[in-house]
């Protein structure tokens, strides 16, 4: 297997193809969760990262205003199929290409509302905004997920009124583009396959600084 099955992207800059970097969510000025990913594309219009199955997840220690990261309750390994994460720089979301863990076939687009991706030494950072949109394979409409959790964050003051309005507008705009078939991401990414050599990863001790 190789990565040639996906769309061809030119003008790559920054981290090179195959580079191992850290992706993390930052909450209260500290890493809430972090894990290593491989770079598929790092260009002005697209950052694509790959999280391999079995990769170790590292959770921040101490108290967080949102509590423990929800993934911490199911273990410290990424147990689902490897997932490709597509980011359009400046956008308040990423698009995850979800595959069937047994067959490897494309299952769904998982649109994750989050803070715009920030480039930093050794990788990228963001923060999840709770709302997700799920688009099953072949569907032209999405299902909203965790809107109730988002609204609880708003009522608790974790998002300002302006931030909440921007997040809702982002989600609504994405849902509309999906209905119209004008979503920005290339459907060809559903056929992308990671090289066989891209196995599980773990952060080095030096990469965990700031947890």
C-alpha positions as CSV (number, residue, x, y, z in Angstrom):
1,X,0.0,0.0,0.0
2,X,1.1,3.6,-0.5
3,X,-0.3,7.1,-0.3
4,X,-0.7,7.6,-4.1
5,X,-4.4,6.7,-3.9
6,X,-5.3,10.2,-2.5
7,X,-5.5,13.5,-4.3
8,X,-2.2,15.0,-5.5
9,X,-1.2,18.1,-3.6
10,X,1.6,20.4,-4.7
11,X,3.3,23.3,-3.1
12,X,4.2,21.4,0.1
13,X,6.1,23.4,2.7
14,X,6.8,23.1,6.4
15,X,6.9,19.6,7.8
16,X,7.8,17.0,5.1
17,X,5.7,14.1,4.0
18,X,6.0,11.3,6.6
19,X,7.4,13.5,9.3
20,X,6.3,12.6,12.8
21,X,4.9,15.6,14.8
22,X,2.8,16.2,17.8
23,X,-0.9,17.1,17.6
24,X,-2.4,18.4,20.8
25,X,-5.4,20.1,22.4
26,X,-4.5,23.0,24.6
27,X,-6.8,23.9,27.5
28,X,-6.1,26.3,30.4
29,X,-2.7,27.0,28.8
30,X,-1.7,23.3,29.1
31,X,-1.9,20.2,27.0
32,X,-5.2,18.5,27.6
33,X,-4.3,15.6,25.2
34,X,-1.4,15.1,22.8
35,X,-0.4,12.3,20.5
36,X,2.1,11.8,17.6
37,X,0.9,11.8,14.0
38,X,2.5,11.6,10.6
39,X,2.4,14.4,8.1
40,X,0.7,13.5,4.8
41,X,0.5,17.1,3.4
42,X,1.7,20.4,4.9
43,X,0.8,23.1,2.3
44,X,-0.7,26.6,2.5
45,X,-4.2,25.3,1.6
46,X,-4.2,21.9,3.4
47,X,-2.6,20.2,6.4
48,X,-3.3,16.5,6.5
49,X,-2.2,14.4,9.4
50,X,-2.5,10.6,10.0
51,X,-3.2,9.0,13.4
52,X,-2.2,5.4,13.3
53,X,-4.2,2.7,15.1
54,X,-2.5,1.7,18.4
55,X,-0.8,5.1,18.9
56,X,-0.3,6.1,22.5
57,X,-2.4,9.0,23.7
58,X,-0.9,11.2,26.4
59,X,-3.3,13.1,28.7
60,X,-2.5,16.2,30.7
61,X,-2.2,15.9,34.5
62,X,-3.8,18.1,37.1
63,X,-7.1,19.8,37.2
64,X,-8.7,21.2,34.0
65,X,-11.7,23.6,33.8
66,X,-13.4,21.1,31.5
67,X,-12.4,18.1,33.6
68,X,-10.5,15.1,32.3
69,X,-10.3,14.6,28.6
70,X,-13.2,12.2,27.6
71,X,-10.9,9.8,25.8
72,X,-9.0,9.2,29.0
73,X,-11.9,7.0,30.2
74,X,-11.4,4.4,27.4
75,X,-7.6,4.0,27.6
76,X,-4.4,5.5,26.4
77,X,-4.3,3.9,23.0
78,X,-6.1,4.9,19.8
79,X,-8.2,1.8,19.3
80,X,-10.1,2.7,16.2
81,X,-8.8,2.3,12.6
82,X,-6.1,4.8,11.6
83,X,-7.7,8.1,10.8
84,X,-6.7,10.9,8.3
85,X,-7.3,14.4,9.7
86,X,-7.8,17.1,7.1
87,X,-7.3,20.8,8.1
88,X,-7.9,23.9,6.1
89,X,-5.7,26.5,7.7
90,X,-7.7,29.2,9.4
91,X,-10.9,27.2,9.6
92,X,-12.6,26.3,12.9
93,X,-12.9,22.6,12.1
94,X,-11.1,19.5,10.8
95,X,-12.4,16.7,8.7
96,X,-11.6,13.1,9.8
97,X,-11.7,10.3,7.3
98,X,-13.1,7.4,9.3
99,X,-12.5,3.8,8.0
100,X,-14.0,0.5,9.1
101,X,-11.5,-1.1,11.5
102,X,-12.0,-4.6,10.1
103,X,-12.3,-4.0,6.4
104,X,-10.5,-0.7,5.9
105,X,-13.4,0.5,3.8
106,X,-14.5,4.1,4.0
107,X,-17.3,4.6,6.6
108,X,-17.9,8.3,7.1
109,X,-16.6,11.9,7.2
110,X,-16.4,13.1,10.8
111,X,-16.3,16.9,10.9
112,X,-14.8,18.1,14.2
113,X,-15.4,21.7,15.2
114,X,-12.3,23.0,16.9
115,X,-10.1,26.1,17.2
116,X,-8.1,27.0,14.1
117,X,-5.0,24.8,13.8
118,X,-1.9,26.6,15.2
119,X,1.6,25.7,14.0
120,X,4.2,25.3,16.8
121,X,7.6,23.8,17.4
122,X,7.3,20.1,16.8
123,X,3.7,20.1,15.5
124,X,0.3,21.6,15.8
125,X,-2.2,22.6,18.5
126,X,-6.0,23.3,18.6
127,X,-8.9,22.8,21.1
128,X,-12.0,20.8,20.5
129,X,-15.3,22.8,20.4
130,X,-17.6,19.8,21.2
131,X,-19.9,20.0,18.1
132,X,-19.4,17.3,15.5
133,X,-21.0,16.6,12.1
134,X,-21.2,13.0,10.9
135,X,-21.6,12.3,7.2
136,X,-22.0,8.6,6.3
137,X,-20.5,7.3,3.1
138,X,-22.7,8.2,0.2
139,X,-24.9,10.6,2.2
140,X,-25.7,14.2,1.3
141,X,-26.8,15.2,4.8
142,X,-25.1,15.2,8.1
143,X,-26.0,14.3,11.7
144,X,-25.2,16.7,14.4
145,X,-23.4,15.3,17.5
146,X,-22.8,16.7,21.0
147,X,-24.7,19.9,20.5
148,X,-26.0,19.5,24.0
149,X,-22.4,19.3,25.4
150,X,-21.5,22.5,23.5
151,X,-24.5,24.3,24.9
152,X,-23.5,23.3,28.4
153,X,-20.0,24.7,27.8
154,X,-21.7,28.0,26.8
155,X,-23.9,28.1,29.8
156,X,-20.9,27.4,32.0
157,X,-19.0,30.3,30.5
158,X,-16.3,28.3,28.8
159,X,-17.2,30.1,25.5
160,X,-18.1,33.8,25.2
161,X,-21.2,34.8,23.4
162,X,-19.1,35.9,20.4
163,X,-17.2,32.6,20.4
164,X,-20.4,30.5,20.7
165,X,-22.0,32.4,17.8
166,X,-18.9,31.9,15.6
167,X,-18.9,28.1,16.4
168,X,-22.6,27.7,15.6
169,X,-22.2,29.7,12.4
170,X,-19.2,27.5,11.4
171,X,-21.2,24.3,12.0
172,X,-24.3,25.6,10.2
173,X,-22.3,26.7,7.2
174,X,-20.6,23.3,7.0
175,X,-24.0,21.5,7.2
176,X,-25.4,23.7,4.4
177,X,-22.4,23.0,2.2
178,X,-22.8,19.3,2.8
179,X,-26.4,19.4,1.8
180,X,-25.5,21.4,-1.4
181,X,-22.6,19.1,-2.2
182,X,-20.1,22.1,-2.1
183,X,-18.0,21.0,0.9
184,X,-14.4,22.0,0.4
185,X,-12.6,18.7,0.9
186,X,-11.8,16.4,-1.9
187,X,-13.8,13.2,-1.8
188,X,-10.8,11.4,-3.1
189,X,-9.3,11.4,0.4
190,X,-11.8,8.6,1.2
191,X,-9.7,6.3,-0.9
192,X,-6.3,7.3,0.6
193,X,-4.4,4.5,2.3
194,X,-1.5,4.9,4.6
195,X,1.7,3.1,3.8
196,X,2.0,-0.3,5.5
197,X,5.0,0.9,7.4
198,X,3.1,3.6,9.2
199,X,2.4,1.8,12.5
200,X,1.7,2.9,16.0
201,X,3.6,5.8,17.6
202,X,4.4,7.2,21.0
203,X,5.6,10.6,22.1
204,X,9.2,10.9,23.3
205,X,9.7,12.2,26.8
206,X,11.0,15.5,25.5
207,X,7.8,15.9,23.5
208,X,5.6,15.6,26.6
209,X,6.9,18.8,28.1
210,X,4.1,21.1,29.1
211,X,1.6,18.3,29.9
